[in-house]
Amino acid sequence: DILTNDDFRQERLAQLELLDKCRLTALDHLQIYQKRIKRAYDKRLHERTFKVGDLVLKENQHVTKLEKSKRGKFAPNWIGPYIITHTYGSGTYRLTSLN
């Protein structure tokens, strides 16, 4: 069962072709999966648009560790109200405090 050089080359080429087919199949499956995940995400997404002059609340992302430890789950999640003074597009706004 000793392979000659030509037999070995032919077998190796067949393995490489099979590997390429497997990679392409895996890529196809990945793309199908990503489209399905995107479709499920987009179904739940509710895009909100605001106009200049609208009043909005802003998510409180700067709650310090001390505040969290003192207030726990009662720390405010939202701060504001703010008024929208300028829209930049793609969900970006300039906010001004009412105070």
C-alpha positions as protocol buffer text, in pm:
chain_id: "A"
residue {
  index: 1
  type: ASP
  ca { x: 0 y: 0 z: 0 }
}
residue {
  index: 2
  type: ILE
  ca { x: 278 y: 242 z: -81 }
}
residue {
  index: 3
  type: LEU
  ca { x: 161 y: 547 z: -276 }
}
residue {
  index: 4
  type: THR
  ca { x: 361 y: 674 z: -565 }
}
residue {
  index: 5
  type: ASN
  ca { x: 429 y: 1045 z: -588 }
}
residue {
  index: 6
  type: ASP
  ca { x: 159 y: 1086 z: -854 }
}
residue {
  index: 7
  type: ASP
  ca { x: -97 y: 898 z: -645 }
}
residue {
  index: 8
  type: PHE
  ca { x: -7 y: 1104 z: -340 }
}
residue {
  index: 9
  type: ARG
  ca { x: -43 y: 1430 z: -536 }
}
residue {
  index: 10
  type: GLN
  ca { x: -381 y: 1324 z: -672 }
}
residue {
  index: 11
  type: GLU
  ca { x: -506 y: 1226 z: -327 }
}
residue {
  index: 12
  type: ARG
  ca { x: -379 y: 1549 z: -174 }
}
residue {
  index: 13
  type: LEU
  ca { x: -546 y: 1759 z: -446 }
}
residue {
  index: 14
  type: ALA
  ca { x: -873 y: 1576 z: -382 }
}
residue {
  index: 15
  type: GLN
  ca { x: -840 y: 1651 z: -8 }
}
residue {
  index: 16
  type: LEU
  ca { x: -774 y: 2019 z: -76 }
}
residue {
  index: 17
  type: GLU
  ca { x: -1074 y: 2043 z: -309 }
}
residue {
  index: 18
  type: LEU
  ca { x: -1293 y: 1879 z: -45 }
}
residue {
  index: 19
  type: LEU
  ca { x: -1157 y: 2124 z: 213 }
}
residue {
  index: 20
  type: ASP
  ca { x: -1248 y: 2418 z: -11 }
}
residue {
  index: 21
  type: LYS
  ca { x: -1601 y: 2280 z: -56 }
}
residue {
  index: 22
  type: CYS
  ca { x: -1637 y: 2238 z: 321 }
}
residue {
  index: 23
  type: ARG
  ca { x: -1519 y: 2595 z: 381 }
}
residue {
  index: 24
  type: LEU
  ca { x: -1765 y: 2734 z: 127 }
}
residue {
  index: 25
  type: THR
  ca { x: -2048 y: 2532 z: 281 }
}
residue {
  index: 26
  type: ALA
  ca { x: -1956 y: 2660 z: 628 }
}
residue {
  index: 27
  type: LEU
  ca { x: -1947 y: 3018 z: 495 }
}
residue {
  index: 28
  type: ASP
  ca { x: -2292 y: 2974 z: 338 }
}
residue {
  index: 29
  type: HIS
  ca { x: -2431 y: 2839 z: 666 }
}
residue {
  index: 30
  type: LEU
  ca { x: -2275 y: 3129 z: 859 }
}
residue {
  index: 31
  type: GLN
  ca { x: -2428 y: 3387 z: 626 }
}
residue {
  index: 32
  type: ILE
  ca { x: -2771 y: 3225 z: 650 }
}
residue {
  index: 33
  type: TYR
  ca { x: -2743 y: 3220 z: 1030 }
}
residue {
  index: 34
  type: GLN
  ca { x: -2636 y: 3586 z: 1044 }
}
residue {
  index: 35
  type: LYS
  ca { x: -2929 y: 3691 z: 823 }
}
residue {
  index: 36
  type: ARG
  ca { x: -3170 y: 3500 z: 1047 }
}
residue {
  index: 37
  type: ILE
  ca { x: -3029 y: 3665 z: 1362 }
}
residue {
  index: 38
  type: LYS
  ca { x: -3046 y: 4010 z: 1200 }
}
residue {
  index: 39
  type: ARG
  ca { x: -3405 y: 3954 z: 1091 }
}
residue {
  index: 40
  type: ALA
  ca { x: -3503 y: 3852 z: 1447 }
}
residue {
  index: 41
  type: TYR
  ca { x: -3325 y: 4157 z: 1593 }
}
residue {
  index: 42
  type: ASP
  ca { x: -3478 y: 4398 z: 1341 }
}
residue {
  index: 43
  type: LYS
  ca { x: -3825 y: 4260 z: 1417 }
}
residue {
  index: 44
  type: ARG
  ca { x: -3791 y: 4371 z: 1782 }
}
residue {
  index: 45
  type: LEU
  ca { x: -3620 y: 4703 z: 1706 }
}
residue {
  index: 46
  type: HIS
  ca { x: -3836 y: 5014 z: 1738 }
}
residue {
  index: 47
  type: GLU
  ca { x: -3647 y: 5305 z: 1589 }
}
residue {
  index: 48
  type: ARG
  ca { x: -3735 y: 5634 z: 1752 }
}
residue {
  index: 49
  type: THR
  ca { x: -3685 y: 5971 z: 1592 }
}
residue {
  index: 50
  type: PHE
  ca { x: -3705 y: 6303 z: 1770 }
}
residue {
  index: 51
  type: LYS
  ca { x: -3748 y: 6659 z: 1649 }
}
residue {
  index: 52
  type: VAL
  ca { x: -3594 y: 6985 z: 1766 }
}
residue {
  index: 53
  type: GLY
  ca { x: -3794 y: 7104 z: 2066 }
}
residue {
  index: 54
  type: ASP
  ca { x: -3889 y: 6756 z: 2192 }
}
residue {
  index: 55
  type: LEU
  ca { x: -3841 y: 6687 z: 2562 }
}
residue {
  index: 56
  type: VAL
  ca { x: -3644 y: 6370 z: 2637 }
}
residue {
  index: 57
  type: LEU
  ca { x: -3488 y: 6184 z: 2928 }
}
residue {
  index: 58
  type: LYS
  ca { x: -3129 y: 6065 z: 2907 }
}
residue {
  index: 59
  type: GLU
  ca { x: -3006 y: 5730 z: 3039 }
}
residue {
  index: 60
  type: ASN
  ca { x: -2803 y: 5779 z: 3356 }
}
residue {
  index: 61
  type: GLN
  ca { x: -2475 y: 5609 z: 3263 }
}
residue {
  index: 62
  type: HIS
  ca { x: -2263 y: 5794 z: 3516 }
}
residue {
  index: 63
  type: VAL
  ca { x: -2396 y: 5653 z: 3841 }
}
residue {
  index: 64
  type: THR
  ca { x: -2093 y: 5619 z: 4066 }
}
residue {
  index: 65
  type: LYS
  ca { x: -2018 y: 5304 z: 4263 }
}
residue {
  index: 66
  type: LEU
  ca { x: -2084 y: 5498 z: 4583 }
}
residue {
  index: 67
  type: GLU
  ca { x: -2432 y: 5595 z: 4462 }
}
residue {
  index: 68
  type: LYS
  ca { x: -2505 y: 5237 z: 4362 }
}
residue {
  index: 69
  type: SER
  ca { x: -2393 y: 5107 z: 4699 }
}
residue {
  index: 70
  type: LYS
  ca { x: -2600 y: 5367 z: 4888 }
}
residue {
  index: 71
  type: ARG
  ca { x: -2914 y: 5354 z: 4675 }
}
residue {
  index: 72
  type: GLY
  ca { x: -2881 y: 5012 z: 4518 }
}
residue {
  index: 73
  type: LYS
  ca { x: -3155 y: 4947 z: 4269 }
}
residue {
  index: 74
  type: PHE
  ca { x: -3324 y: 5275 z: 4363 }
}
residue {
  index: 75
  type: ALA
  ca { x: -3056 y: 5486 z: 4191 }
}
residue {
  index: 76
  type: PRO
  ca { x: -3217 y: 5686 z: 3908 }
}
residue {
  index: 77
  type: ASN
  ca { x: -3200 y: 5519 z: 3568 }
}
residue {
  index: 78
  type: TRP
  ca { x: -3286 y: 5836 z: 3377 }
}
residue {
  index: 79
  type: ILE
  ca { x: -3190 y: 6202 z: 3416 }
}
residue {
  index: 80
  type: GLY
  ca { x: -3349 y: 6509 z: 3269 }
}
residue {
  index: 81
  type: PRO
  ca { x: -3568 y: 6635 z: 3117 }
}
residue {
  index: 82
  type: TYR
  ca { x: -3362 y: 6776 z: 2832 }
}
residue {
  index: 83
  type: ILE
  ca { x: -3475 y: 6964 z: 2524 }
}
residue {
  index: 84
  type: ILE
  ca { x: -3343 y: 6869 z: 2180 }
}
residue {
  index: 85
  type: THR
  ca { x: -3174 y: 7173 z: 2026 }
}
residue {
  index: 86
  type: HIS
  ca { x: -3013 y: 7017 z: 1718 }
}
residue {
  index: 87
  type: THR
  ca { x: -3036 y: 6691 z: 1522 }
}
residue {
  index: 88
  type: TYR
  ca { x: -2727 y: 6551 z: 1350 }
}
residue {
  index: 89
  type: GLY
  ca { x: -2882 y: 6241 z: 1193 }
}
residue {
  index: 90
  type: SER
  ca { x: -2835 y: 5870 z: 1264 }
}
residue {
  index: 91
  type: GLY
  ca { x: -2981 y: 5905 z: 1615 }
}
residue {
  index: 92
  type: THR
  ca { x: -2745 y: 6179 z: 1735 }
}
residue {
  index: 93
  type: TYR
  ca { x: -2884 y: 6489 z: 1905 }
}
residue {
  index: 94
  type: ARG
  ca { x: -2764 y: 6794 z: 2095 }
}
residue {
  index: 95
  type: LEU
  ca { x: -2943 y: 6821 z: 2429 }
}
residue {
  index: 96
  type: THR
  ca { x: -2982 y: 7123 z: 2655 }
}
residue {
  index: 97
  type: SER
  ca { x: -3092 y: 7103 z: 3017 }
}
residue {
  index: 98
  type: LEU
  ca { x: -3409 y: 7286 z: 3113 }
}
residue {
  index: 99
  type: ASN
  ca { x: -3243 y: 7422 z: 3429 }
}
